[in-house]
Amino acid sequence: MAKINANYDKLSAGYLFPEIAKRTRKFQQLYPNVRVLRLGIGDTTEPLPPAVIDGLYEGVKKLANRESYTGYGDYEGNLELREALKAQYQAAGVDLDVSEIFVSDGAKPDSGNIQSVFATDNVIAIQDPAYPVYVDTNVIAGRTGLYNQETKQYDGIIYMPCTEENGFFSDVPGQKVDLIYLCSPNNPTGAVATKMQLKSFVEYARTHKSVIIFDAAYSDYIRDSEIPTSIFQVEGAKECAIEINSFSKSAGFTGVRLGWSVVPKSLAVLDAPAGKVNALWARRQCTFFNGASNVVQAGGLAVLSPLGRQECRKIIDYYMENAAIIRDGLLALGLTVYGGDNAPYIWLKTPGNISSWDFFDKLLREANVVGTPGSGFGPHGEGFFRLSAFGHRENVEMAVENIKQNLRL
């Protein structure tokens, strides 16, 4: 008799974003004439720039001719695209080999799949609050115990608190762990890690033969030239870190789907020599994945062209201007606000010490604005709230004005 993977039953009730959608639908059913403004899910809204559209068209046109038609491509990704990514890293002072770069259909799948090459008895440490995929995929893999309703944590996970006191970037774990999940710029807090902070994790990982899984999906939003855009800008990181990145937020590919991971050949773990993790990830991709869409990879190549970079930068600037509008509007109300300067997210401290979900309901009811409760990202997100700068300017301005005029503090 077939059996299910019982680890799915360990997942805490309701994935964050479907719960937001459910509550929003209920509100709209009660108030069908009210316009709801969404500053919740981090989904891009502005159209792809002309250079990228041209690249996608070129990818489509190649499929229309026998001479240029392509079927399956390299499992690791189009070589020209990987060479372009290598050049991008080189411009940031990081030398990679193309065999260390793996193109995929997004950072989220890679974040969930990368843990499959590591043993299930590895101890994991995760920033808290954190993007839910890090926790949930390790729960499904069987690396955790049950969800503790009192602590709002999973037994078996080491949570690294990101709080106001530490600037929303935690210290290294106080005990030995095997896999460490870091995200900078951080989703949801908008905090960025300094080079010294990342160096402390690299030194810890090298000492303990740990592996850092570094999510850099928002790196193109960093404005401070002193902040690393890649963990590999820290000396020694290629011996202990994997980096995951994406075209989703930098080029508007949230629905187009394209990302990449970097697994250095110099990365070594306790029970395997350098190069083994790279080889295992290559085998995993060849076995489970036939490569990203050849059309989409043509678009990705256009993103990395000089004109594509220039046009995508304008869209990133647009979203960061939205972030400034949201941040300034909330500060004008006397609210405590973080983020929004090197990331497209505003991390708001809920007023009056009300819970994150109570503030969600209050903001929706009084200002007709949807955001994301901080508690949905982990127990240390309780008492905070994320607002996203992804949106049309007129909607962002209207949402901020609704908050300023109607939110009762």
N, C-alpha and C positions, 0 to 999 in steps of 0.2 A: 504493500500500500504506500502510495506517495505521501510524503510529509512536506510541510512548508518549512521555510527558514524561520524558526521561532524568534530569531533576533529582531525581526520586523515588529513583533509585538512589544518589544522593549521601548520603541520610540514613543516619546511623550506625545500626548494627544494633540493632533492637528499640526501640520506644518504651518509655519508662521504666515506665509503669504496667502494660502487658501483661507485661513481664519480671518484675515483682513478683508478678503473679498466677500466672505460670507456676511460679516457684520455690515459692510458697506451696502451689499444688496438689500439686506433687511431694512436699513435706513431709507434707501431709495424707494422701496415698496411702501413704506409709511409716508414718505414725503416725495411723491413722484415729480412735483414741480420745482423742487430745489436742485440747483446746479451744484454738483459735488466736484470739488477741485482736488486733484490727486498729486500729493507730494510724497507718495509712499514708496512703491517699488522702484528700484534703481534701473528703470528702463529708458533708453534713449528715445528721443522724440523728433529730432531734427533730421531732414532728409540727407542721404549720403551725398557727398560733394561730387561735382562733375567728373573729376579725374578718376574717382573710384567707380562711378557708374560706367565710365568709358572702359575701365579695366574689366568689369563684369561683362559688358557687352562683348568685348574681345574674347573673353572666355567662352561665351555662348556661341559666337560666330565660328570659333575653331571646331565646334562640334557639328557644324553644318557642312563641313567639307571632308572628303575622304583623306586628303593629304594632311590635314591638321587635326583630325579627330583623335581623341585619346580616350582610352577606357580606364582600367585600373592604373593608378599612378604608384609612386613609391609610398610604401606604408608610412615611412617617416615624414613624408611631405615632399612637395615639389622642390627639387634641388635649387632652382633659381630663387624660390621664396626663402629657403633656408639660408642661402648665401646672403640675401638681403637682410635677414634677421641677424646673421653673424656680423654684417657691416654695422647694423644699428648698435649692437653691443660694443663693437670695436670703437665706435664714436664716443661711447661712454667709458672707455678705458678698460673694457673687458675682452679678453681674447678667448674665443671658443672655436672648436672644430665643428663643422656642419653635422658630423655624426653624433654630436651631443645635443642637437636641436631636433625636436619632434613636433611636427605640426598636427593639430587636432581640430575637433569641432567645438572647442571652447575651454575656458579655464575651469568652469564648474565640473564638466566630466573628468578632466585631468585631476582636479582636486579630490574627486571621489575615487577615481580608479588607481591613483598612484599608490595608495596604501596596499593594494593587492599584491605587490611584489615583496612586502614585508611580512614577517611571521605574525600570527594572530596573538602571540603572547607578549608582543612588544608593549611597553608602557608608553602611553601617549600623553602629551601636555598640550593644552590648547588655550590660547588667549580667551579671556572672558570679559566682556562680550565678544562674540565671534560670529562670522557667517555660518549659518546652521549646517552647511554641507560637510564641514570638517567633523563635527560631532556625529551627525546622523549616519554617515557612511561607515564610520568606525563602529558604531553601534550595530549596524547591519552585518558588518564583518565578524562580529563576535568578540571584539576587544574590550567590551565593557560589561559591567554588571547591570543591575536594574536601575531604573530611574527612581531617584529618591524624592518623594513628593515634598518632604520637609526642606531639604537643602536646594531643591530644583537642580540637582546635579546627578550625573551618572556615576555609580560606583565604578572605580577602576580608571577614571580619567583624572589627570592632574590638571586642575584649573589654575591658570595664571591670571590673577585679578588685574584688570585694567580700570583704574579708578581716577577720580579727580586728583588724589594725593600723588599718584605717580605719573600724572600727565597722560593717562590712558595708554601707557606702554609698560608692561610688567617687567619685573626683574626675572633673571633666570630661575628655573625651578630650584627649590631647596633640597631636592633629592635627585637621584639618578633616574632619568627617563630616556626613552629610546627614539621616539618620534616627536618633533616639536613643530607645531603649526604657528606660523607668523604671517601677518598681513600688514603691509605698509605701502601706500596709505591705507589706513584701516577702515574696513567696512564692519561695523556701522559708525564708529566714533569719529572718523575723519582725522585721527591722529597719525602723525608720521614718526618713524623711528630715525634717530640720529645715527651717524656712523659709529659713534662710541657705543650706543645701545646695541646695535647689530653686532659690533665687535665682541661684546660680552657674551652674546649667544653663540657666536662662532667659536670663541675660545672654550665655552662650556661644551659645545658639541664635539669639538676635537678631543677634548679631555676624556669625555665619556663615550666616545664612539657613537654618538647620537646623530640623527639626520634631521636637518631643518627642512621643512616643506614651506617654501616662501611664496606667498601669493602677492604678485606685483601687478595685478590687473588694473590698478588705478595710477600706475607710476607716471603716466603722461600728464597727470594733473598736478604734479609737484612743481611749485614755483620757486621754492627756496633752493638755490644752487648748492647749498651745503648739505642737503638731504640726499642720501643715496637713492637712485632709481632702480638699482639692482643690488641684491645681496652680494653678488660677485664683485662688487666694488670694494668689498672688505677682504683684506688679505687672508687667505686660508679657507675662504668659503667654498671653493670648488672641491675641497676635500670632505665637506660635511653637509652640503646643501643642494637641494633641488629647487629650481625656480619655475613658477607657473605664471603665464601671462595670457593676454587676450586682446583681440581686436574689438571686442564688444563695446567697451566704454571709450576707447581712444578713437575709434573709427565708426561707431554706430552700428556694429555688427551683432547686436543682441539677438536679432532674428535671423541674420545671415549666417552666423555661427562659424567662427574661426579663432583658434588660439594656438598656443604652443607651450611646450615644457622644455626645460634645459636640465639634462641629467649628465653632469660631468663624468668623464671617464676616470678622473682622479678620485672620485667619491668612493670611500671604502667604509665597510661596516664590520662589526665584530667577527662575524662568521664567514666573511667573503672578501676576496681581494679587490683592489681598485679595478674598476671596469665591469664588475659583476652586476651591479645595479643597473648600469647603462644597458648591458646585454639583456637583462631580465625585462626591462621596460620595452626594449625593442621587440623582444619575443611576445610580450603581452600585446603590443599594438598590432603585430603581424597576425596574431591569433584571433583577437577580438574585434579588430578594426581594419577596414579596408582603405583607410585614408580619408582625408577631408575632400569635399567636393572640388573637382578640378576647376569648375567655374568660380567658386568662392575663393580658391587660392589665387586665381588670376586677379580677383578684386583685392586680395591681400597684398599682392605684389604692387598693385597700383597705389595702395595706401602708403607703402614704403618708398615710393618714388619721391623725388624732391617736391613736385607739385602736389602730390597726394598728402605728404606731410604738412605742407603749408596750408592746404585747404582744411585738413582735419584739425590742425591747430586752431583755426578760426572757430570751429564748432566747439572745441574744448574751452576756448576763451568765452564763448557764449554761455556755456553751462556754468563756468566759474563766475561770470557776471550775475547769473541767477542766484548762485550761492551767496554772493555779497548782498544782493537785494533781500534775501531771506534772513541772513544773519543780521543785517542792519535793522530790519523791521522788528525782529525779536528783541534785539538789544534796546531799541527805543521804548519797548514796553517794560524794560527793567528785568527781563528774563536772563538767566545764566545760559550762555551759549558757547559751544566749542566747535572746532572743525570749520570747514568752509573756506580755508585759505590755501591748503595744499590738497584738497579732496573735494568732491562734489556733494559731500554730506554734511549736514548740520546736526550736531549732537546737543540736544536741548535738555536741560534739567527741568523735570516737571515741577510746576509751581505748587507750593503748599504741601509738598511731600506726598502728593497723591500718586497712586500706582500708575504704571505705564499704560495698562489697558483702560483704566478709568480716564486717563488723559486722552487716550484715543477716542473714547466715546464722547468726552466733553468737547474736544476739538471738532469732531464731526457734527455734533449736535449744535454747537454755538456758532462755529465759523464755517461749517460745511467743507472742511478740509480733512483729507485723509493723509495720515502719516504712518510711521511704523513704531510700535511699542518696543522700547529698549529691552524689556524682559524677554522678548522673543529671540534675542540673540544670546541669552544666557543670564544666570542669576545676578551677575554684577551689572547687567543692563537695567535692572529694576530701578525705577525712579528717573529714567531718562527716556528720550524719544528721538527718533531719527526722522529728519526731513530731507528729501532728495531735491537736488538742484536740476534734475533732468525734467524738462517740461518746456512748453512754449512760453515765451516771455510774458505774453498777455495773461496767461493763466497763473503764472508765478506771481505776477504783480497783483492780480485780483485776489489770490489766496492770501498773500501777505496783508493786503488791505482788509480783507474779511477778518483776519486774526486781530489786527490792530483795532478794528472797529467793534468787534462783537465778542471776542474772548473775554470772559469775566474772570478777573484775577483777584 
